[in-house]
Structure formats: C-alpha cells, structure tokens
C-alpha cells in the first residue's frame, strides 16, 4: 500500500538522535584535543622550532602578582648562530598558552634574566634585538589586555 501523496514522510526519531549525540561527542573531543595541544604548543609559536628546540628560561610576575609570563628560548644547538628567538607566553586555564610577544633576545637568558620592566599589571617592556646578528636593542611594549582606549581605536 502506498502513502498518501499529500503527507510528507517523517523520519523515525531513532535515526537523528544517535547522529546528534555522536556529533556532540565528536565536537567535545575536538575541543578537548585543541585545548591539550595548546597546553604544549602556544598559539602564535611555530610548531617544530617550539617542540624540538625550545626551553623555559624563566617565569616573571607583575608587581602585584596578578599576571605571570613565561619566557621560552629557541636553542637549536650547533645549528644556532646569533641571538636566540624568544617567545613571551601567557597561560590561561581555558584557552591554554599563547604568545604575547616574540623577537630576538639580546643575550642568553640562562646567564641572566631578561630585563622585563613592568609598566602596569598587564603591560611591560622587554628589549629585543633588531635582527638575528644585530645587537642593537629596541624596547618592545607588550600588552596582555586591551585597555578601553585600544578597544575604541585610540
């Protein structure tokens, strides 16, 4: 017997519910995988140099201790010459690690800590070399949070 032509055929509820549940499971697994990945490789850092040839040089807290940044150096051993590429990284409990500043360091921070000068709780300056083999310093201002003036485009 044929269905009447005027009524659409409804798919049974048993088919879309399992597909929706599997879709949610896949989405949760993708988000969890991305978060785990960002715990090991910060957003903004190149994957292979960071994973294969970086080491933590130190952690630095703001004057009131509300913000902590971590300095990582790219040390490729014998393949390295000139200044070290440096990543300044912050860590967030939900989004993981991200790079807030990067450039060529003036010296090896294993000998002396970087010369971070805090401007306020959410911004600091750090001297970076202008190039890999250039020791001329430029002070780089790193802001960890946008202020109201920055959001308005001022």
KAHUVEN-V203095 format. One line per field, one symbol per residue. phi: phi as a letter, one per 20 degrees, with the letter a starting at -180 (. if undefined). burial: + if it has 16 or more other C-alpha atoms within 10 Angstrom, else -. A space follows every 50 residues. Layout:
phi->???
burial->???
//
This chain:
phi->.efffedfeeffffeefffffffffffffffffffffffdcffoefffff fecdbferdcdfgeneccdddddedemfeebnfefcddcdcdfeenebed bbreffbfffebffeedfebfcbbdbecffbfddefecfdeddecfefff fene
burial->----------------------------------+--++-+++-+----+ ---+--+----+------+++++++-------+++++++++----+++++ +++++++-+----+-+-+--++++++++++++--+----+++++------ ----
//
